[in-house]
Amino acid sequence: MTYDLAIVGGGILGLAHAWHGARAGLRVAVFERGTVASGASVRNFGMLAIVAQRPGPELDSALNSLDAWREVAAGAGLAIRQAGCLFVARQPEEMAVLAECAAGTKVNGQDFTLLDGAGVHDRTPGITDAALGGLYSPDAWKVDQRGALAAIAAWLAREHGVTFHFGAEVSEAADGRIVTASGEWRADHIVICGGDEFARLHPEAWKASGVTTCRLQMLRTVPQPAEWRLDPFVLGGLSLTRYTAFADCDSLPALKEYQTAHQADALAHGIHIIAAQETDGSVTLGDSHHYGAGAVPDDPAKVDDLILSALNRVVSLPDRQIADRWVGNYAHLSGQSLLRLVPASGVTAVTVTNGQGMTHGFQVAERTIQELTGAQAQSCVS
Ligand SMILES: Cc1cc2nc3c(=O)[nH]c(=O)nc-3n(C[C@H](O)[C@H](O)[C@H](O)COP(=O)(O)OP(=O)(O)OC[C@H]3O[C@@H](n4cnc5c(N)ncnc54)[C@H](O)[C@@H]3O)c2cc1C
């Protein structure tokens, strides 16, 4: 069987490439090792984080990707909720960054509202009483990270004629051939979207790029009482030094100094707080960041405790029982948000390297397919 486009990996990048490929008129197949997608795309917060982007090309990419999510969600019958995002300040240094950022919004086009302590409570009663204030933005959307991928794959098969090979680990992807334990297929183009898995297919190209892995610990509570809702994503002060949306604030160095002096343990484990309530009332919590192939903290339970104590500084959960804990990995390349390689003729490997593949994936895929179909047109002409 010959395809125009064979995609290795059924995570969000793989599905986004399949959608854009099918829309460009290509006959597309996706090869996924698991019986369902099993990588970062089903282990995250389901946050389409427009709010976290630096104005300019980054923000434009996230907004274009959001348009694609809306179209895909409408087609696949998925809910996509405009949850919004609330950054909560407990320290004057955190409040200073939020205030500066809010003051700059007319310049950079972001939609931010600065809130005092009472304003934070009016908006989101689940926030701890000790909050000094917060910064609210409507620009964050929530998808069901565990259910979305299966729904999109089913829709792509049904409405766009994409062929899915689940339970199909690809052992070779080169020279127009895709090889799995159960067979061999041919394809004009191969796009590898294996997330953080670089060891098996074209390892020498990945190695030369310097890409590595980031390991994150995540937790989920039991469902909270029905009357308790945490509508927006809630983030704390540790997030302000991680997201590029705040990178240009003059008040950031003072916050970094405060964190170095008072939050060294959290910094050592790359901890910042995101809390996201799911439709069943449970709250997804995270996360930590450990960089390097096979990097595992000495005491993962201590890392969970640090995440929970940072969370308790911003959110008052009525029920703190943890129902689920898991680890997710994504590809990481310092200072770079995307890695696109051509390890062999006819093969493109694509991975998002800043931990925001849910937010940017559709835009990344659109560009890959434009490049591939453009190249195809050129080779026909020559
Ligand atoms: C804990 C955590 C929280 C995050 N939160 C967010 C967030 O809220 N918002 C956001 O924008 N981003 C977030 N991210 C980042 C985002 O999840 C990733 O950037 C994105 O999901 C990567 O998608 P992917 O398709 O490239 O990789 P993956 O989702 O990892 O998918 C790769 C797939 O390829 C398959 N595969 C690999 N090798 C082979 C092979 N040889 N043969 C067949 N199949 C193969 C795997 O089984 C897997 O299903 C988070 C990541 C983590 C880990």
The ligand as an SDF file (V2000), in Angstrom:
LIG
                    3D

 53 58  0  0  0  0  0  0  0  0999 V2000
    3.0470   17.2700   31.8460 C   0  0  0  0  0  0  0  0  0  0  0  0
    2.9370   18.0930   30.6020 C   0  0  0  0  0  0  0  0  0  0  0  0
    2.1140   19.2200   30.5870 C   0  0  0  0  0  0  0  0  0  0  0  0
    2.0000   19.9740   29.4230 C   0  0  0  0  0  0  0  0  0  0  0  0
    1.0720   20.9700   29.3670 N   0  0  0  0  0  0  0  0  0  0  0  0
    0.8260   21.5920   28.1920 C   0  0  0  0  0  0  0  0  0  0  0  0
   -0.2460   22.5000   28.0670 C   0  0  0  0  0  0  0  0  0  0  0  0
   -1.0760   22.6430   28.9670 O   0  0  0  0  0  0  0  0  0  0  0  0
   -0.3520   23.2190   26.9030 N   0  0  0  0  0  0  0  0  0  0  0  0
    0.5070   23.0090   25.8560 C   0  0  0  0  0  0  0  0  0  0  0  0
    0.3900   23.6950   24.8490 O   0  0  0  0  0  0  0  0  0  0  0  0
    1.4390   22.0410   25.9000 N   0  0  0  0  0  0  0  0  0  0  0  0
    1.6270   21.3320   27.0450 C   0  0  0  0  0  0  0  0  0  0  0  0
    2.5850   20.3760   27.1250 N   0  0  0  0  0  0  0  0  0  0  0  0
    3.3800   20.0640   25.9220 C   0  0  0  0  0  0  0  0  0  0  0  0
    2.5700   19.2330   24.9530 C   0  0  0  0  0  0  0  0  0  0  0  0
    1.8380   18.2460   25.6440 O   0  0  0  0  0  0  0  0  0  0  0  0
    3.5260   18.6090   23.9320 C   0  0  0  0  0  0  0  0  0  0  0  0
    4.3170   19.6290   23.3390 O   0  0  0  0  0  0  0  0  0  0  0  0
    2.7490   17.8920   22.8310 C   0  0  0  0  0  0  0  0  0  0  0  0
    1.7440   17.0810   23.3720 O   0  0  0  0  0  0  0  0  0  0  0  0
    3.7130   17.0540   22.0000 C   0  0  0  0  0  0  0  0  0  0  0  0
    2.9300   16.4010   21.0220 O   0  0  0  0  0  0  0  0  0  0  0  0
    3.5970   15.3340   20.0650 P   0  0  0  0  0  0  0  0  0  0  0  0
    2.5160   14.8130   19.2140 O   0  0  0  0  0  0  0  0  0  0  0  0
    4.8020   15.9300   19.4390 O   0  0  0  0  0  0  0  0  0  0  0  0
    4.1800   14.2030   21.0340 O   0  0  0  0  0  0  0  0  0  0  0  0
    3.4410   13.0940   21.9010 P   0  0  0  0  0  0  0  0  0  0  0  0
    2.1350   13.5350   22.4090 O   0  0  0  0  0  0  0  0  0  0  0  0
    4.4610   12.6450   22.9150 O   0  0  0  0  0  0  0  0  0  0  0  0
    3.1340   11.9480   20.8840 O   0  0  0  0  0  0  0  0  0  0  0  0
    4.1280   11.1410   20.3030 C   0  0  0  0  0  0  0  0  0  0  0  0
    3.4560    9.8460   19.9100 C   0  0  0  0  0  0  0  0  0  0  0  0
    4.3390    9.1300   19.0560 O   0  0  0  0  0  0  0  0  0  0  0  0
    4.2390    7.7650   19.3510 C   0  0  0  0  0  0  0  0  0  0  0  0
    5.5060    7.1590   18.8770 N   0  0  0  0  0  0  0  0  0  0  0  0
    6.7700    7.5220   19.2020 C   0  0  0  0  0  0  0  0  0  0  0  0
    7.6670    6.7770   18.5230 N   0  0  0  0  0  0  0  0  0  0  0  0
    6.9420    5.9270   17.7360 C   0  0  0  0  0  0  0  0  0  0  0  0
    7.2930    4.8960   16.8020 C   0  0  0  0  0  0  0  0  0  0  0  0
    8.5750    4.5720   16.5330 N   0  0  0  0  0  0  0  0  0  0  0  0
    6.2970    4.2250   16.1680 N   0  0  0  0  0  0  0  0  0  0  0  0
    4.9970    4.5420   16.4080 C   0  0  0  0  0  0  0  0  0  0  0  0
    4.6110    5.4920   17.2980 N   0  0  0  0  0  0  0  0  0  0  0  0
    5.5700    6.1750   17.9470 C   0  0  0  0  0  0  0  0  0  0  0  0
    4.0580    7.7100   20.8710 C   0  0  0  0  0  0  0  0  0  0  0  0
    3.4240    6.5000   21.2800 O   0  0  0  0  0  0  0  0  0  0  0  0
    3.1800    8.9420   21.1170 C   0  0  0  0  0  0  0  0  0  0  0  0
    1.7900    8.6310   21.1660 O   0  0  0  0  0  0  0  0  0  0  0  0
    2.7390   19.6140   28.2770 C   0  0  0  0  0  0  0  0  0  0  0  0
    3.5770   18.4940   28.2900 C   0  0  0  0  0  0  0  0  0  0  0  0
    3.6680   17.7310   29.4440 C   0  0  0  0  0  0  0  0  0  0  0  0
    4.5340   16.4930   29.4320 C   0  0  0  0  0  0  0  0  0  0  0  0
  1  2  1  0
  2  3  1  0
  2 52  2  0
  3  4  2  0
  4  5  1  0
  4 50  1  0
  5  6  2  0
  6  7  1  0
  6 13  1  0
  7  8  2  0
  7  9  1  0
  9 10  1  0
 10 11  2  0
 10 12  1  0
 12 13  2  0
 13 14  1  0
 14 15  1  0
 14 50  1  0
 15 16  1  0
 16 17  1  0
 16 18  1  0
 18 19  1  0
 18 20  1  0
 20 21  1  0
 20 22  1  0
 22 23  1  0
 23 24  1  0
 24 25  2  0
 24 26  1  0
 24 27  1  0
 27 28  1  0
 28 29  2  0
 28 30  1  0
 28 31  1  0
 31 32  1  0
 32 33  1  0
 33 34  1  0
 33 48  1  0
 34 35  1  0
 35 36  1  0
 35 46  1  0
 36 37  1  0
 36 45  1  0
 37 38  2  0
 38 39  1  0
 39 40  1  0
 39 45  2  0
 40 41  1  0
 40 42  2  0
 42 43  1  0
 43 44  2  0
 44 45  1  0
 46 47  1  0
 46 48  1  0
 48 49  1  0
 50 51  2  0
 51 52  1  0
 52 53  1  0
M  END
$$$$
